[in-house]
Amino acid sequence: MKLSDFVVSDAIVVDLAATSKEEAIREIVGSLQGAGKLAAPDQESVIRAIMNREELGSTGIGQGVAVPHTRHPTVDRLIGTVALSRRGVDFAALDGEPVDILFLLVSPPNQPGDHLRALENISRHLKNERFVRFLRQARTREAVVTVLDEADLGKY
């Protein structure tokens, strides 16, 4: 599975305005809705599902990275996007540090394999310091897409 298989390019946020966990999730889910991947009436339900998942334990995995995710019946395929924050988001990360890279995933409840493969793929790339550095340097949606495409090609 490649990042390009599920990352919605039109929903990438390169300068997240939010500074709190819920604001960030709202803004990112809103970008998926704005890109036509979520119906407007479903947006609040998806946000609630992600926030409920966060109550089980923060998906802020440390080193400035968070991977909020959920399974939700309103999507028929795995979708996700990337958001970059210049100010940092208080995400209750495991290391207590603010988050500046967020990968958000929403998948159908009946496709747990895809959900896990996507999380594994994201996790593998985020362990690569070069990938993370180039992602942090990206200032445009196109630049983020280029970094993701190069990761898919094994350049990091």
Backbone bond lengths (Angstrom), bond angles and torsions (degrees), N, CA, C in turn:
res aa  C-N    CA-C-N  psi(-1)  N-CA   C-N-CA  omega(-1)  CA-C   N-CA-C  phi
1 M - - - 1.451 - - 1.528 109.08 -
2 K 1.326 115.51 134.63 1.456 121.90 179.91 1.530 109.65 -104.27
3 L 1.315 115.64 157.98 1.462 120.03 175.42 1.532 110.00 -59.51
4 S 1.326 116.20 -38.27 1.465 120.32 -178.98 1.530 112.69 -66.51
5 D 1.343 117.65 -14.47 1.463 120.66 177.44 1.525 112.29 -69.74
6 F 1.340 116.99 -24.51 1.468 118.38 -175.96 1.523 115.21 -133.45
7 V 1.326 118.43 -17.61 1.465 119.35 179.24 1.528 109.34 -75.07
8 V 1.325 115.81 124.29 1.459 122.70 178.82 1.525 107.37 -87.38
9 S 1.319 116.37 104.16 1.475 121.52 -175.04 1.520 112.35 -55.92
10 D 1.335 116.58 -41.20 1.464 120.24 -177.60 1.524 112.73 -68.07
11 A 1.324 117.98 -11.53 1.461 121.39 -178.67 1.531 112.50 -102.00
12 I 1.330 117.59 -0.94 1.465 120.68 -179.82 1.527 109.51 -63.71
13 V 1.323 115.51 133.66 1.472 122.04 179.29 1.529 107.25 -113.10
14 V 1.332 116.98 118.12 1.468 119.04 -176.25 1.526 113.66 -97.39
15 D 1.319 117.62 -10.44 1.461 119.79 176.91 1.521 108.91 -144.08
16 L 1.317 114.80 75.34 1.458 122.12 -178.01 1.528 109.65 -58.64
17 A 1.317 117.24 129.06 1.464 121.48 -179.94 1.530 111.69 -81.76
18 A 1.316 116.50 -29.73 1.462 122.44 -174.54 1.525 112.68 -62.52
19 T 1.338 115.75 149.70 1.463 120.53 174.85 1.526 112.24 -123.42
20 S 1.351 117.37 -7.71 1.466 120.28 176.67 1.526 109.50 -113.83
21 K 1.316 115.31 162.51 1.467 120.82 -178.40 1.529 111.60 -57.83
22 E 1.322 117.55 -52.38 1.466 119.30 -176.92 1.523 111.69 -64.85
23 E 1.342 117.40 -41.53 1.472 119.82 177.13 1.528 110.49 -58.97
24 A 1.340 116.36 -43.02 1.470 120.61 -178.90 1.518 110.73 -63.01
25 I 1.323 116.41 -45.98 1.471 119.98 179.71 1.521 109.94 -62.87
26 R 1.328 117.51 -42.31 1.471 120.74 177.91 1.534 111.02 -60.17
27 E 1.324 116.20 -44.60 1.464 120.34 -178.05 1.536 111.42 -65.70
28 I 1.330 116.37 -41.60 1.463 119.72 -177.90 1.531 111.02 -71.80
29 V 1.328 117.08 -43.90 1.470 119.78 176.93 1.532 108.98 -62.00
30 G 1.331 116.61 -37.65 1.467 120.50 175.88 1.518 112.28 -60.56
31 S 1.335 116.32 -34.77 1.465 118.90 178.47 1.528 110.88 -68.60
32 L 1.330 117.45 -35.09 1.474 120.66 176.03 1.528 110.19 -66.89
33 Q 1.316 116.36 -39.27 1.471 120.62 177.42 1.523 109.46 -66.60
34 G 1.333 116.82 -43.45 1.463 121.34 178.94 1.521 112.99 -62.17
35 A 1.334 115.74 -29.25 1.473 120.58 178.79 1.529 111.47 -84.76
36 G 1.329 116.85 3.18 1.462 120.69 176.85 1.521 114.69 82.14
37 K 1.335 117.72 15.51 1.471 120.18 -178.05 1.519 113.12 -97.86
38 L 1.326 117.06 -11.53 1.467 122.16 174.77 1.519 107.74 -133.74
39 A 1.322 116.12 139.00 1.467 119.60 175.86 1.529 108.43 -73.83
40 A 1.334 116.61 141.76 1.466 121.26 -178.66 1.530 112.84 -52.24
41 P 1.346 118.78 -42.66 1.474 118.20 -179.38 1.537 113.64 -65.58
42 D 1.324 117.08 -19.30 1.472 120.73 -178.43 1.526 113.12 -90.09
43 Q 1.315 116.55 -11.71 1.464 120.98 -173.06 1.534 111.78 -57.09
44 E 1.322 117.87 -49.16 1.471 121.09 -177.16 1.523 111.57 -63.36
45 S 1.315 116.73 -38.62 1.464 121.31 179.25 1.538 111.22 -64.72
46 V 1.311 117.10 -39.88 1.469 121.36 178.00 1.537 109.85 -66.97
47 I 1.321 116.58 -42.63 1.477 120.39 178.04 1.523 109.51 -59.18
48 R 1.330 117.01 -46.69 1.474 121.11 179.76 1.528 110.75 -60.08
49 A 1.332 117.18 -42.21 1.466 120.53 -179.19 1.530 110.42 -62.80
50 I 1.328 116.94 -40.93 1.464 119.93 179.12 1.528 109.96 -67.76
51 M 1.320 117.29 -42.30 1.464 120.50 178.94 1.532 110.56 -63.97
52 N 1.330 117.54 -38.58 1.469 120.53 176.23 1.527 110.28 -61.76
53 R 1.337 117.23 -40.47 1.461 120.99 176.92 1.528 110.27 -62.73
54 E 1.308 117.07 -39.22 1.466 121.40 179.47 1.528 112.19 -64.49
55 E 1.330 116.38 -29.91 1.468 119.99 178.34 1.529 111.39 -66.00
56 L 1.322 117.33 -24.28 1.464 121.25 177.69 1.527 111.37 -74.18
57 G 1.306 116.34 -21.39 1.460 122.88 -178.40 1.513 107.93 156.85
58 S 1.309 115.88 137.67 1.464 120.11 -177.12 1.525 111.12 -61.37
59 T 1.319 114.99 140.40 1.464 120.44 173.45 1.526 110.04 -91.95
60 G 1.328 115.87 10.98 1.461 121.22 170.68 1.520 106.91 -76.65
61 I 1.332 116.40 101.53 1.468 120.29 -168.51 1.522 113.37 -87.89
62 G 1.333 116.61 -2.59 1.451 120.16 178.35 1.512 112.45 106.92
63 Q 1.315 115.77 166.75 1.460 123.76 -179.68 1.524 112.57 56.75
64 G 1.343 115.12 34.52 1.458 120.00 175.19 1.518 115.39 80.21
65 V 1.333 117.10 18.02 1.465 120.46 -173.86 1.532 111.10 -125.45
66 A 1.329 115.81 140.23 1.466 121.74 172.79 1.528 108.75 -136.41
67 V 1.335 115.24 146.94 1.465 120.86 179.12 1.535 108.70 -131.09
68 P 1.341 117.48 69.93 1.464 119.44 177.32 1.525 109.95 -64.57
69 H 1.334 115.62 139.64 1.458 118.85 -176.75 1.521 110.89 -156.95
70 T 1.333 115.12 160.79 1.458 121.44 176.01 1.518 109.54 -161.35
71 R 1.300 114.57 163.46 1.469 121.02 168.15 1.514 106.16 -103.58
72 H 1.335 116.33 139.59 1.463 119.20 -175.44 1.523 110.59 -149.46
73 P 1.341 117.05 134.26 1.469 120.41 -175.30 1.528 115.34 -69.28
74 T 1.329 118.47 -10.60 1.466 119.62 -177.68 1.519 113.49 -82.99
75 V 1.341 117.69 -7.79 1.468 119.14 176.62 1.529 108.82 -108.76
76 D 1.330 115.55 145.59 1.465 118.75 -179.24 1.525 112.40 -105.49
77 R 1.338 115.62 -2.60 1.458 120.38 174.89 1.520 108.50 -151.31
78 L 1.301 115.97 160.05 1.456 122.23 179.05 1.526 110.06 -63.38
79 I 1.323 115.82 128.40 1.462 120.72 175.35 1.529 108.17 -132.77
80 G 1.299 115.38 154.09 1.451 119.90 177.71 1.502 109.96 -163.41
81 T 1.313 114.38 173.48 1.449 118.97 175.67 1.519 109.37 -157.75
82 V 1.308 114.70 176.23 1.459 123.14 -178.29 1.524 108.33 -121.10
83 A 1.329 115.57 141.01 1.462 120.24 173.64 1.525 108.01 -132.00
84 L 1.308 115.12 139.14 1.463 121.56 177.11 1.522 108.39 -116.44
85 S 1.321 115.71 136.01 1.455 121.13 -179.95 1.519 109.15 -115.47
86 R 1.316 116.73 129.85 1.471 121.23 176.84 1.527 110.54 -84.94
87 R 1.337 117.44 -25.22 1.458 122.31 -177.05 1.522 112.85 -94.71
88 G 1.323 116.73 -22.03 1.459 120.79 -175.66 1.520 110.83 90.81
89 V 1.318 115.01 145.57 1.459 122.13 -178.90 1.520 108.21 -119.66
90 D 1.335 115.77 131.55 1.465 119.90 174.39 1.521 106.94 -76.41
91 F 1.329 116.09 102.58 1.466 120.96 -173.09 1.527 111.83 -112.82
92 A 1.340 116.85 12.06 1.472 121.14 -175.98 1.538 109.35 53.29
93 A 1.327 115.02 43.32 1.467 120.66 -178.40 1.523 110.38 -64.60
94 L 1.316 114.99 157.17 1.462 121.34 -177.40 1.521 112.61 -57.44
95 D 1.341 117.18 -32.81 1.465 119.96 -179.45 1.534 112.70 -95.40
96 G 1.339 116.96 2.36 1.458 121.18 178.11 1.518 114.91 78.57
97 E 1.325 117.38 -1.65 1.464 121.92 -177.86 1.534 111.17 -86.67
98 P 1.333 116.96 153.04 1.470 119.71 175.23 1.533 110.49 -65.33
99 V 1.313 114.59 155.90 1.464 122.06 -178.04 1.527 108.92 -103.73
100 D 1.345 116.25 137.46 1.466 119.31 176.51 1.524 113.01 -125.34
101 I 1.330 117.69 -7.31 1.468 121.91 174.79 1.529 107.37 -125.40
102 L 1.325 116.32 123.18 1.461 121.04 178.44 1.518 109.78 -126.91
103 F 1.313 115.66 128.55 1.466 122.19 170.61 1.513 105.49 -110.16
104 L 1.317 118.24 121.02 1.463 121.29 -179.94 1.522 109.30 -111.78
105 L 1.340 116.06 133.73 1.467 122.35 -178.69 1.527 111.18 -125.19
106 V 1.317 115.42 141.22 1.460 122.08 171.22 1.522 106.29 -134.88
107 S 1.326 116.19 127.55 1.464 118.80 -179.04 1.525 110.18 -134.06
108 P 1.331 116.06 157.70 1.463 119.63 176.89 1.541 109.87 -66.64
109 P 1.332 117.24 146.60 1.469 120.13 -179.43 1.531 113.29 -60.91
110 N 1.332 117.16 -26.39 1.471 120.71 -175.68 1.528 113.60 -90.22
111 Q 1.344 116.98 11.81 1.464 120.33 178.70 1.530 111.24 -128.56
112 P 1.343 117.82 57.78 1.463 119.79 -177.03 1.526 112.95 -63.63
113 G 1.321 117.71 -29.58 1.463 120.64 179.74 1.515 111.57 -63.20
114 D 1.325 117.23 -45.58 1.467 121.01 178.50 1.525 110.64 -62.40
115 H 1.324 115.70 -41.60 1.468 120.92 -179.82 1.532 109.92 -58.93
116 L 1.311 116.07 -48.65 1.465 120.78 -178.96 1.527 112.19 -66.99
117 R 1.342 116.89 -39.56 1.465 120.12 178.17 1.528 110.83 -63.53
118 A 1.327 116.61 -39.72 1.461 120.17 179.15 1.535 110.32 -65.27
119 L 1.332 116.90 -44.35 1.472 120.25 177.95 1.522 111.00 -61.50
120 E 1.315 116.00 -40.61 1.461 121.05 178.88 1.526 111.07 -64.18
121 N 1.334 116.02 -43.45 1.463 121.68 179.55 1.529 110.44 -61.73
122 I 1.325 116.48 -48.27 1.464 121.26 179.71 1.532 109.63 -60.12
123 S 1.319 115.83 -47.62 1.458 121.47 -178.49 1.530 111.47 -58.87
124 R 1.324 115.92 -43.84 1.466 120.71 -179.81 1.526 110.52 -60.76
125 H 1.324 116.71 -46.01 1.464 120.02 -179.85 1.526 111.44 -66.36
126 L 1.332 117.11 -38.36 1.459 120.25 -176.96 1.524 112.47 -69.89
127 K 1.306 117.31 -15.38 1.467 120.93 175.23 1.528 111.28 -79.45
128 N 1.323 116.03 -12.42 1.460 121.29 -178.77 1.540 108.96 -90.12
129 E 1.319 116.47 111.19 1.465 121.27 -176.06 1.528 112.89 -59.15
130 R 1.316 116.83 -35.89 1.466 120.64 -178.94 1.533 110.56 -66.59
131 F 1.335 116.40 -43.94 1.472 121.48 177.22 1.532 109.52 -58.36
132 V 1.320 116.53 -49.13 1.463 121.77 -177.85 1.529 110.35 -62.33
133 R 1.320 117.12 -43.06 1.468 121.05 -179.77 1.535 110.62 -61.78
134 F 1.347 117.13 -46.70 1.468 120.11 -179.81 1.529 111.27 -66.14
135 L 1.325 116.91 -36.20 1.466 120.04 177.93 1.534 109.86 -63.92
136 R 1.324 116.38 -43.87 1.476 120.29 179.23 1.531 111.62 -64.02
137 Q 1.313 117.44 -28.99 1.471 120.95 -178.75 1.528 112.17 -81.20
138 A 1.325 117.72 -16.13 1.467 121.45 -177.30 1.525 109.83 -65.23
139 R 1.314 116.33 132.29 1.472 120.83 -178.99 1.527 112.92 -115.71
140 T 1.328 116.37 -9.37 1.466 119.96 179.58 1.528 109.07 -129.92
141 R 1.299 114.69 160.09 1.472 120.70 176.53 1.523 110.05 -57.36
142 E 1.328 116.18 -41.10 1.466 120.92 -179.40 1.522 111.04 -62.83
143 A 1.336 116.42 -39.95 1.463 120.33 179.23 1.527 110.87 -65.08
144 V 1.329 117.27 -39.36 1.476 120.66 177.15 1.523 109.55 -63.22
145 V 1.332 116.56 -45.40 1.472 120.50 179.55 1.528 110.10 -59.55
146 T 1.316 117.62 -41.04 1.465 121.45 178.52 1.526 110.75 -60.98
147 V 1.334 117.50 -44.97 1.470 121.29 178.80 1.536 109.93 -62.04
148 L 1.322 117.13 -42.98 1.474 120.76 179.87 1.528 110.64 -65.16
149 D 1.329 116.33 -42.95 1.470 120.61 179.33 1.522 110.60 -62.99
150 E 1.330 116.91 -42.84 1.467 119.64 179.01 1.527 111.09 -65.46
151 A 1.324 116.78 -34.77 1.481 119.87 175.88 1.524 109.69 -64.19
152 D 1.347 116.71 -42.24 1.472 120.81 178.16 1.529 111.31 -60.86
153 L 1.327 116.52 -31.98 1.458 121.35 -179.51 1.536 112.46 -84.20
154 G 1.334 116.17 -0.60 1.458 120.11 177.74 1.511 114.60 80.71
155 K 1.329 117.34 22.78 1.471 119.98 -177.76 1.522 112.81 -80.01
156 Y 1.328 117.13 -8.65 1.473 120.05 178.99 1.513 109.06 -117.30
